[in-house]
């Protein structure tokens, strides 16, 4: 488990629980933030999967830029 997952869980669970009590535009914004954090964690998994699949090292991508 990556460290970012622990941070994601600690931030997103209270936000998701607060959706029960929030109404209106604030509910949409809170849900948008939680979905955005979930997509960021998912992209980290996809990136690390392809990095291992192609045998790249962490510094290769930054050297190509």
Phi, psi and omega in degrees: 000130179284157180295329182295332179295320179297318178294318179300315180295316182293333179269317189283326181298312177297325178293318179294323176292329179288343178299336179296325187259345183272144178231157172080214185293330180296327179294317178297317180296316180296318178295320177299318179296316180295318178295319178298319178294321178296320178293324177296318178294319178297319179293329176294321177295315181296317179297316180290329176296311181292329178295319177288324182296317181269358177072027180280155173259165186296329185275348183297317183292321180289334177287331182282340183286000000 
